[in-house]
Structure formats: C-alpha cells, structure tokens
Amino acid sequence: MKPLQDIKVLEFSTMITASFAAMMMAEQGASVIKVEPIELGDPMRLLGSNKGGFSALFANCNRGKKSVRLNIKSDRGKEIIRELAKDTDVILCNFRPGVMDTLELGSEALRELNPRLIYAGITGFGTEGPFRDQPAYDPMIQAQAGFAAVQGQGKEELEFVRNLTCDKITAYTAFQAVTAALYVREKTGTGQHIDLSMMDASLFFLFPDGFMHHTLLDEDAEHLPPLSELLYDLALTKDGGLTLSAANERQQVGLLSAIDQLPLLADERFNSIEKLVANIDELGSLLKDEFLKYTSDELLAKLNENDVPAAKCLDYDEVLAHPQYQANGTLDVFEHPVLGNMRRVRFPSQFQGERLQPASDSPAHGEHSDEVLAQLGLSKQEIDALIEQDVLRGRD
C-alpha cells in the first residue's frame, strides 16, 4: 500500500509549483485531478522538448494525474468544482491572491462545504504586502530571495541557478505542509487552510548557510569564510573539471601532496590553517595551472590516493550512466502513448526498503473529463450538454 492511498487531491495550477507538489502526492498513491483551462490548458504543455503536443517538462511534473478541461468561470463549472470538493481531501492552488475567492471557490467557501478539506494556497510573494500582486517567475524569486547574490559571492557578476529552483523548493515545501496537515486531521478530524509563498519557501531554504554572516547580530560575532568557499573548489583539467573539498588541514596537505606542491606549506601565506583559509583565493590561483597538467581521471585518482574528497564534473550522459544510480534503481525507461520511449526518475524515498512503483502516464489535456464527471453521477446526455455549452471539453 502506498503511503497516500485513498487521499483525493484537486489541483488548480499553471506551471511547476503546485503541479510538482501534486505529482509527488500521486507518486505516493494519492488520486489527483488536475483542473485545466479549456483552451490551452497548463502552459507547461507547450514549453521545451516536446513530441505530439506533449512537452517533457509537463510529463515530468504531471504523471499519475487525471486531467479535466473545465471552464471554472462559468456557473456550472463552479458547481462541478463544489461537488468535487465535497469528497476531496486536499486542494492545491497556485494562483495570485484573491483569484479563487473571486471565482467563489476560495478556501473558506469550499471548507464550509467540506470541513475536512485541506486547502493549500501557494502564491509568489504572500497574501499581503506591496508585492502580493506581482508576477512570480523563478528568476524574480531567485533575485529577491538572495540566490543571485549567493551564487555570485566572491565574483564580479551576480549569477542565477539556471534551473527552476525556487519553483521546486516551494513544491517540496507545499508537499511537506500538506502531509503535516493530513497528520493533524487524523488527530482532530478537521482540515485547515495553508498559506505558502515562493519567496518565503526560497529564503527558508537558502538561509542556513547562505545567510550565515547575517544571522549573528552582535558586534563580537566572528565571521569566518562560508562553507561555499571551502567546499566548492572547481579544478579545471585537460579534459573537463573536478570539484574538490579540502576543508581541513589534513585534506589541504593531501591536496598539495597529490599535485606535488607540498613546498607551498612553507610559504608564510599558507603555513597555518588560519592563514591558508584567509588566503584561500590566492592559493587557488597558484594551483590553477597545476590542475591543468592532468586529465580529470588522473587528478581524481591522485586525490583519492590522498583521501581528498573529490568528484568528476559529469556531463548529462555521464550522469544518466552513473553506476550508483543504476545500483539505487533511480532511473527507468517506459513507453508513453504519445511521447514514446521516456526516461524518468523514480520517487527518491524508499518505503520498507523498496522504491514506489511510478504513477501512471501524464494525462492528455482533458483526457479524463468524461470519466470524472461520470463518477459525480452525470449521465452521458448531461456531459454532452456541458460540452455543447462550452463548460467542459474532453481530449482533442
């Protein structure tokens, strides 16, 4: 039995945040209905690598769901959502503040119909304050939560993490908050409303090490170099690069031994661990040319011999072929009815020592419209009438 078996989820979302959170719930056994706009559906369907009108991004964030194409601005569409909400455990929504309330489908309205309902409202910046109505795309959140500053620390230019990091951080945070609320409901029998902003989730994630220098506020606090300066050295080689982490004196000695540079320890700039840390950038500049004398495999072997933590920087194909992923059973390949052969990453947590079986394929736009409404008790004639009235559509 999967952990979230029998939990029913309604998802109202565009793009990644709520979609990815709901997909993780589906992977753990929840039944997820994704309510999509009638015309284009979730914009993710159209972005990036694609085949047959399906994008890989959409497929990666939406497996295990049923898709319903419903006009929730229409009176009949709202009625259908209310009927679905009566038998739903969780609603995930990532629209701007007030949108669902304007549609009369907000948290208070639906929890009045179903007191056991957990309603998670995900916003970009929060429900109050000067930025509440601002558009919230991942780079905007990265910029305002400090990611660009942290990534560019010690460099001349600000940098982004070139990945939809804040979207996915917020998805994981939403997933954890919802499962915690389900646990509380088991004790109390009552659901609750959850508010979560991308901005808050992202700063919470970044803060422990990224804001070390801004945590201790007394004047006598000693601010040593952050871990990023000690653990994230990049050594460019003849054919690529390694990351190495010589974070203590023994490892620094091992590093210099590996590349025949032990005499540097007699240099007054580096002859104690305190001086070495203080002049770490200068040491890195001196070692740069030494690293370039080796291939990545040669340098990695020398570092391993001297017990210096190091790893080869892998390209995409090397990552996917990594023997540890094979040993862990992390990846598999399956055949999607539209996208054909697809690689996927299986849910990372193992329960009772076993990986969960992946959820079903990601749905076509409106693939389950008729099925979901039939389960509500609507006849074929009633469903056909809704299609005629442009309240509902099935799969194209």
C-alpha positions as CSV (number, residue, x, y, z in Angstrom):
1,M,0.0,0.0,0.0
2,K,1.4,3.4,-0.9
3,P,1.5,6.0,1.9
4,L,-1.2,8.4,0.5
5,Q,-3.5,5.7,-0.8
6,D,-7.2,6.9,-0.8
7,I,-6.2,10.6,-0.5
8,K,-8.0,12.7,-3.1
9,V,-6.4,15.9,-4.5
10,L,-7.8,18.7,-6.7
11,E,-5.1,20.7,-8.4
12,F,-5.6,24.2,-9.8
13,S,-2.3,25.4,-11.3
14,T,-0.2,26.6,-14.1
15,M,3.5,25.8,-14.4
16,I,5.6,23.9,-11.9
17,T,4.9,24.6,-8.2
18,A,1.5,23.1,-7.4
19,S,1.9,20.6,-10.3
20,F,5.1,19.1,-9.0
21,A,3.7,19.0,-5.4
22,A,0.6,17.2,-6.6
23,M,2.7,14.8,-8.7
24,M,4.7,13.8,-5.6
25,M,1.4,13.1,-3.9
26,A,0.3,11.0,-6.8
27,E,3.6,9.1,-6.7
28,Q,2.8,8.2,-3.1
29,G,-0.6,6.9,-4.0
30,A,-3.0,9.9,-4.0
31,S,-5.7,10.3,-6.6
32,V,-5.1,13.6,-8.3
33,I,-7.5,15.5,-10.6
34,K,-5.8,18.4,-12.5
35,V,-8.3,21.0,-13.4
36,E,-7.1,22.8,-16.6
37,P,-8.5,25.7,-18.6
38,I,-10.5,24.7,-21.6
39,E,-8.4,26.4,-24.4
40,L,-4.7,25.7,-23.9
41,G,-4.5,24.0,-20.5
42,D,-1.4,24.2,-18.4
43,P,1.2,26.3,-20.3
44,M,3.8,23.7,-19.4
45,R,2.3,21.5,-22.1
46,L,3.9,23.8,-24.7
47,L,7.3,24.5,-23.3
48,G,10.7,22.9,-24.2
49,S,11.4,19.5,-25.6
50,N,8.1,18.0,-27.0
51,K,6.5,15.4,-29.2
52,G,2.9,15.1,-30.4
53,G,1.8,18.2,-28.4
54,F,3.3,16.9,-25.2
55,S,6.3,18.6,-23.5
56,A,8.9,16.6,-21.5
57,L,8.6,19.3,-18.8
58,F,4.8,18.7,-18.5
59,A,5.3,14.9,-18.4
60,N,7.9,15.2,-15.7
61,C,5.6,17.2,-13.4
62,N,2.2,15.6,-14.1
63,R,2.4,11.8,-14.1
64,G,-0.2,9.9,-12.1
65,K,-3.0,12.5,-12.7
66,K,-6.4,12.8,-14.3
67,S,-6.9,15.9,-16.5
68,V,-10.3,17.7,-16.7
69,R,-10.9,20.6,-19.1
70,L,-13.4,22.8,-17.3
71,N,-14.5,26.4,-17.5
72,I,-14.4,27.3,-13.8
73,K,-15.5,30.8,-14.6
74,S,-19.0,29.5,-15.7
75,D,-21.7,29.0,-13.1
76,R,-22.0,25.3,-14.0
77,G,-18.2,24.9,-13.9
78,K,-18.2,26.3,-10.3
79,E,-21.0,23.9,-9.3
80,I,-18.9,21.0,-10.5
81,I,-15.9,22.1,-8.5
82,R,-18.1,22.4,-5.4
83,E,-19.4,18.9,-5.9
84,L,-15.9,17.6,-6.3
85,A,-14.6,19.5,-3.3
86,K,-17.2,17.8,-1.0
87,D,-15.3,14.5,-1.5
88,T,-11.8,15.9,-1.7
89,D,-9.0,15.8,0.9
90,V,-6.6,18.3,-0.5
91,I,-6.8,21.3,-2.8
92,L,-3.6,22.7,-4.2
93,C,-3.8,26.1,-5.9
94,N,-1.0,28.5,-7.1
95,F,-2.9,31.4,-8.5
96,R,-2.4,35.0,-7.4
97,P,-4.1,36.1,-4.1
98,G,-7.8,36.5,-4.3
99,V,-8.3,34.8,-7.7
100,M,-10.1,31.7,-6.3
101,D,-12.1,33.9,-3.9
102,T,-13.3,36.0,-6.9
103,L,-14.5,32.7,-8.5
104,E,-16.3,31.8,-5.3
105,L,-14.0,28.8,-5.0
106,G,-11.7,30.1,-2.3
107,S,-10.7,28.3,0.9
108,E,-13.5,29.5,3.2
109,A,-16.2,28.7,0.7
110,L,-15.0,25.2,-0.1
111,R,-14.1,24.3,3.5
112,E,-17.6,25.3,4.6
113,L,-18.8,22.6,2.3
114,N,-16.2,20.1,3.5
115,P,-14.7,20.8,7.0
116,R,-12.1,18.0,6.5
117,L,-10.7,19.8,3.4
118,I,-7.0,20.9,3.5
119,Y,-6.7,23.9,1.2
120,A,-3.2,25.0,0.2
121,G,-2.9,28.4,-1.4
122,I,0.5,28.9,-3.0
123,T,1.4,32.5,-4.0
124,G,4.6,34.2,-5.3
125,F,5.1,36.7,-2.5
126,G,2.3,36.2,0.0
127,T,-1.3,37.4,0.5
128,E,-0.4,40.8,1.9
129,G,2.2,43.4,1.3
130,P,3.5,45.5,-1.6
131,F,4.4,42.6,-3.8
132,R,1.3,40.5,-3.3
133,D,0.0,41.0,-6.9
134,Q,3.4,40.9,-8.7
135,P,4.0,38.1,-11.2
136,A,6.3,35.5,-9.7
137,Y,8.6,33.6,-12.0
138,D,11.5,31.7,-10.7
139,P,14.3,34.2,-11.6
140,M,12.3,37.0,-9.9
141,I,12.1,35.0,-6.7
142,Q,15.8,34.0,-7.0
143,A,16.7,37.6,-7.4
144,Q,14.7,38.8,-4.4
145,A,15.5,35.8,-2.1
146,G,19.2,36.2,-2.4
147,F,20.1,33.4,-4.8
148,A,21.8,35.6,-7.3
149,A,23.9,37.3,-4.6
150,V,24.9,33.9,-3.0
151,Q,25.8,32.4,-6.4
152,G,27.8,35.4,-7.3
153,Q,29.6,35.7,-4.0
154,G,33.3,36.4,-4.5
155,K,32.8,37.0,-8.2
156,E,32.4,40.2,-10.2
157,E,28.9,39.4,-11.5
158,L,25.6,38.2,-10.0
159,E,24.6,34.7,-11.1
160,F,21.4,32.6,-11.1
161,V,21.0,28.9,-10.5
162,R,19.9,28.1,-14.1
163,N,17.2,25.8,-13.0
164,L,13.6,26.4,-11.8
165,T,15.0,26.0,-8.3
166,C,12.5,28.2,-6.3
167,D,9.5,26.6,-8.0
168,K,10.6,23.2,-6.9
169,I,11.7,24.3,-3.4
170,T,8.2,25.6,-3.0
171,A,6.7,22.4,-4.3
172,Y,8.6,20.3,-1.8
173,T,7.6,22.7,1.0
174,A,3.9,22.6,-0.1
175,F,4.1,18.8,-0.2
176,Q,5.5,18.6,3.4
177,A,3.0,21.2,4.7
178,V,0.0,19.3,3.2
179,T,1.1,15.9,4.6
180,A,1.6,17.5,8.0
181,A,-1.9,18.9,7.8
182,L,-3.2,15.4,6.9
183,Y,-1.5,14.1,10.0
184,V,-3.2,16.8,12.2
185,R,-6.5,15.9,10.6
186,E,-6.1,12.3,11.6
187,K,-6.0,13.6,15.2
188,T,-8.6,16.3,15.0
189,G,-10.9,15.3,12.2
190,T,-10.7,18.8,10.8
191,G,-8.9,20.3,7.8
192,Q,-7.3,23.7,7.6
193,H,-6.0,26.4,5.3
194,I,-2.3,26.6,4.4
195,D,-0.7,29.8,3.0
196,L,2.7,29.4,1.4
197,S,4.7,31.9,-0.7
198,M,7.6,31.1,-3.1
199,M,9.5,34.0,-1.6
200,D,9.3,32.6,2.0
201,A,10.0,29.0,1.0
202,S,13.0,30.1,-1.0
203,L,14.6,32.2,1.7
204,F,14.0,29.5,4.3
205,F,15.8,27.0,2.0
206,L,18.7,29.4,1.3
207,F,19.2,30.9,4.8
208,P,21.1,28.3,6.9
209,D,24.4,28.6,5.1
210,G,23.7,31.4,2.5
211,F,22.9,33.9,5.2
212,M,25.4,32.8,7.9
213,H,27.0,36.3,8.0
214,H,23.6,37.9,8.6
215,T,22.4,35.5,11.4
216,L,24.6,36.5,14.3
217,L,23.9,40.2,15.0
218,D,26.2,41.1,17.9
219,E,29.3,43.0,17.2
220,D,31.6,40.4,18.8
221,A,30.4,37.7,16.4
222,E,33.3,36.2,14.4
223,H,32.5,35.8,10.7
224,L,34.6,33.1,9.1
225,P,34.5,32.2,5.4
226,P,31.3,30.5,4.4
227,L,31.3,26.8,3.6
228,S,30.9,27.6,-0.1
229,E,34.4,29.0,-0.2
230,L,35.9,25.8,1.4
231,L,33.8,23.1,-0.2
232,Y,33.1,24.2,-3.7
233,D,36.5,24.4,-5.4
234,L,36.4,23.8,-9.1
235,A,39.6,22.4,-10.7
236,L,39.7,22.7,-14.4
237,T,41.7,19.9,-16.1
238,K,42.9,19.0,-19.5
239,D,39.6,17.4,-20.5
240,G,37.0,18.8,-18.1
241,G,36.9,19.5,-14.4
242,L,36.6,18.2,-10.8
243,T,35.1,19.5,-7.7
244,L,37.2,19.1,-4.6
245,S,36.7,19.9,-1.0
246,A,39.8,20.4,1.1
247,A,38.1,21.8,4.2
248,N,40.6,21.0,6.9
249,E,44.4,20.9,7.4
250,R,44.7,17.1,6.7
251,Q,42.8,17.5,3.4
252,Q,44.8,20.6,2.4
253,V,48.0,18.6,2.9
254,G,46.6,15.7,0.9
255,L,45.6,18.1,-1.9
256,L,49.1,19.6,-2.1
257,S,50.7,16.2,-1.9
258,A,48.6,14.9,-4.8
259,I,49.9,17.5,-7.2
260,D,53.4,17.7,-5.8
261,Q,53.0,21.2,-4.3
262,L,53.8,20.5,-0.6
263,P,56.5,23.2,-0.6
264,L,53.7,25.8,-0.6
265,L,53.1,24.9,3.1
266,A,56.4,26.6,3.9
267,D,55.2,29.8,2.3
268,E,54.3,32.3,5.0
269,R,50.9,32.9,3.3
270,F,49.9,29.3,3.9
271,N,51.9,28.0,6.8
272,S,49.0,27.6,9.2
273,I,45.4,26.6,8.6
274,E,44.2,30.1,9.6
275,K,46.5,31.8,7.1
276,L,45.6,29.2,4.4
277,V,41.9,29.8,4.9
278,A,42.4,33.6,4.9
279,N,44.4,33.4,1.6
280,I,42.3,30.6,0.0
281,D,41.7,32.6,-3.2
282,E,45.4,33.3,-3.7
283,L,46.2,29.6,-3.1
284,G,43.5,28.6,-5.7
285,S,45.1,30.9,-8.3
286,L,48.5,29.3,-7.7
287,L,47.1,25.8,-8.1
288,K,45.0,26.5,-11.2
289,D,47.9,25.8,-13.7
290,E,48.9,22.7,-11.8
291,F,45.4,21.2,-12.2
292,L,45.6,21.7,-16.0
293,K,48.6,19.3,-16.2
294,Y,46.2,16.4,-15.6
295,T,43.2,14.8,-17.1
296,S,40.2,14.6,-14.8
297,D,40.7,10.8,-14.3
298,E,44.4,11.3,-13.5
299,L,43.7,14.1,-11.0
300,L,40.8,12.2,-9.4
301,A,43.0,9.1,-8.9
302,K,45.7,11.2,-7.2
303,L,43.2,13.0,-4.9
304,N,41.6,9.7,-3.9
305,E,45.0,8.3,-3.1
306,N,45.5,11.2,-0.7
307,D,42.0,11.0,0.8
308,V,40.8,14.3,-0.5
309,P,37.0,14.5,-1.2
310,A,36.7,15.0,-4.9
311,A,34.3,14.2,-7.8
312,K,34.4,14.4,-11.5
313,C,32.0,17.0,-13.0
314,L,29.8,14.9,-15.2
315,D,28.0,15.8,-18.4
316,Y,24.4,14.8,-18.9
317,D,25.1,11.4,-20.4
318,E,27.6,10.6,-17.7
319,V,25.1,11.5,-15.0
320,L,22.5,9.1,-16.5
321,A,25.0,6.3,-16.8
322,H,26.3,6.7,-13.3
323,P,26.7,3.2,-11.7
324,Q,25.3,4.5,-8.4
325,Y,22.0,5.5,-10.0
326,Q,21.9,2.0,-11.5
327,A,22.5,0.4,-8.1
328,N,19.9,2.5,-6.5
329,G,17.3,1.8,-9.2
330,T,16.8,5.6,-9.6
331,L,16.0,5.7,-13.3
332,D,13.9,3.7,-15.6
333,V,12.6,3.8,-19.2
334,F,8.9,3.3,-20.2
335,E,6.8,3.9,-23.2
336,H,4.4,6.8,-23.1
337,P,1.4,6.5,-25.5
338,V,2.2,9.9,-27.2
339,L,5.8,10.7,-26.3
340,G,7.1,7.2,-27.0
341,N,10.2,5.9,-25.1
342,M,10.7,8.1,-22.0
343,R,13.3,8.2,-19.2
344,R,12.0,9.1,-15.7
345,V,13.4,9.5,-12.3
346,R,11.6,7.4,-9.7
347,F,10.4,8.9,-6.4
348,P,13.6,9.1,-4.2
349,S,12.2,7.9,-0.9
350,Q,12.1,4.1,-0.3
351,F,9.5,2.6,2.0
352,Q,10.3,-0.6,3.7
353,G,13.4,-0.8,1.6
354,E,11.6,-0.6,-1.7
355,R,11.0,2.0,-4.4
356,L,7.5,3.0,-5.0
357,Q,6.2,2.0,-8.4
358,P,5.9,5.1,-10.6
359,A,2.4,6.6,-11.1
360,S,0.6,6.3,-14.4
361,D,1.5,8.4,-17.5
362,S,1.0,12.1,-17.6
363,P,-2.5,12.9,-19.0
364,A,-3.5,14.4,-22.3
365,H,-5.4,17.7,-22.0
366,G,-8.9,16.8,-20.9
367,E,-8.3,13.1,-21.1
368,H,-10.4,12.3,-18.1
369,S,-13.2,14.9,-18.3
370,D,-16.0,12.5,-19.1
371,E,-14.7,9.9,-16.6
372,V,-14.5,12.3,-13.7
373,L,-18.0,13.8,-14.3
374,A,-19.5,10.4,-14.8
375,Q,-18.1,9.5,-11.3
376,L,-20.0,12.5,-10.0
377,G,-23.2,10.9,-11.3
378,L,-23.7,12.9,-14.5
379,S,-25.2,11.0,-17.4
380,K,-23.8,10.9,-20.9
381,Q,-26.5,13.3,-22.0
382,E,-25.7,15.8,-19.2
383,I,-22.0,15.6,-20.1
384,D,-22.7,16.2,-23.8
385,A,-24.8,19.2,-22.8
386,L,-21.9,20.7,-20.8
387,I,-19.6,20.2,-23.9
388,E,-22.2,21.9,-26.0
389,Q,-22.4,24.8,-23.5
390,D,-18.6,25.1,-23.6
391,V,-18.4,24.3,-19.9
392,L,-16.5,21.1,-20.5
393,R,-14.2,19.5,-23.1
394,G,-12.6,16.2,-23.4
395,R,-9.4,15.2,-25.1
396,D,-8.8,16.7,-28.5
